[in-house]
Amino acid sequence: MPFTRGLNLILVARRKELLDKLADELATSHGITATALACDLANRQSLGALFDDVDATLAKHNEHLTVLVNNAGTGFWAPFADQDLAGLQRDIDLNVTALTTLSHGFINRARAHGQRSYLMNVASLAGILPTPQYATYSGTKGYVRFFTEILDYELRDSPISVTAACPGGVLTPFLDQAGQTVKKQTGIMTAPEVAKLCVDAMYAGKVVYVPGLLNKVAVYTNLLPRRLRGWLLERSMMVSVEARPDASR
Ligand SMILES: NC(=O)c1ccc[n+]([C@@H]2O[C@H](COP(=O)([O-])OP(=O)(O)OC[C@H]3O[C@@H](n4cnc5c(N)ncnc54)[C@H](OP(=O)(O)O)[C@@H]3O)[C@@H](O)[C@H]2O)c1
């Protein structure tokens, strides 16, 4: 992963064992310090305590927080009314509440230390195109995009740059947890290429960034009448994925 650019890292996710392993690998391969913090970001209590651990880690290494990537996000692909409400609520807690809380903590710390800083919020192409069967997911990602665009305006005279990354389909475990099986990789990008493009866009100061030519072209379907756009988006999604028969959450 050529994305660390010499920065020391704090990695946050729920599965501590995997996170520790990744932190060790990154520290060894890049000669950096990488700290793993286990936290369920969809849980308000653990989310509220996260910055205590982050601040303690920074103080230990005498460092400031200059980059935040809000990457964790979930969604489930099925008609809205057929979905379990508790699962949808967890998506909102993670995609909206956690991202908002962490952005707030980050921006205030960056304002206090005054160094050049970068915030990347990972949205989705579904945050630009209202995507059928992803009503809540698409809605939360639309929030992320609007939120980030507004932060860009409010922070225009500050050294803090903000980016909403809006990938289309990416080959990751996300698809499986969203209840999808890949049947054809058409239009689906790989995680390393998307990550590299998005990190480059963040450092280049792009505010809304869509990786991949096909995804960039897809944005123009917003010019179509709503129902036609919905029909087209549903059909194009079905070219590459299908619902996993046993999918539930
Ligand atoms: N894959 C796609 O097709 C696609 C397309 C557009 C946008 N995106 C967006 O890209 C971002 C990354 O997705 P991905 O494809 O890399 O998904 P992924 O492979 O499922 O990875 C999600 C990561 O988030 C962590 N995570 C999930 N729930 C969490 C929670 N409650 N608290 C803390 N960490 C949590 C996971 O680790 P743990 O499970 O250990 O917590 C994992 O490291 C998401 O925001 C997603 O919406 C993905």
The ligand as an ORCA input file, in Angstrom:
! r2SCAN-3c Opt
* xyz 0 1
  N     -17.305     -1.619     -1.998
  C     -18.082     -0.814     -2.739
  O     -18.650     -1.235     -3.772
  C     -18.241      0.632     -2.353
  C     -18.741      1.527     -3.317
  C     -18.901      2.864     -2.981
  C     -18.576      3.308     -1.721
  N     -18.103      2.414     -0.790
  C     -17.811      2.934      0.532
  O     -16.451      2.719      0.810
  C     -16.251      2.633      2.223
  C     -15.394      1.425      2.518
  O     -16.104      0.294      2.077
  P     -15.384     -1.076      1.694
  O     -15.890     -1.463      0.368
  O     -13.918     -0.999      1.931
  O     -16.083     -1.994      2.788
  P     -15.522     -3.221      3.623
  O     -14.557     -3.993      2.817
  O     -16.745     -3.897      4.150
  O     -14.716     -2.516      4.798
  C     -15.385     -1.758      5.765
  C     -14.404     -1.417      6.864
  O     -15.118     -0.681      7.855
  C     -14.988     -1.330      9.124
  N     -16.270     -1.190      9.826
  C     -17.485     -1.630      9.421
  N     -18.411     -1.371     10.342
  C     -17.771     -0.739     11.376
  C     -18.180     -0.235     12.631
  N     -19.441     -0.323     13.049
  N     -17.248      0.347     13.427
  C     -15.946      0.433     13.030
  N     -15.499     -0.031     11.852
  C     -16.409     -0.618     11.033
  C     -14.667     -2.794      8.785
  O     -13.920     -3.432      9.806
  P     -14.644     -4.271     10.986
  O     -15.677     -5.135     10.325
  O     -13.526     -5.045     11.630
  O     -15.234     -3.271     11.907
  C     -13.808     -2.628      7.534
  O     -12.474     -2.340      7.888
  C     -17.652      2.581      2.836
  O     -17.978      3.839      3.356
  C     -18.556      2.242      1.660
  O     -19.853      2.754      1.819
  C     -17.920      1.096     -1.079
*
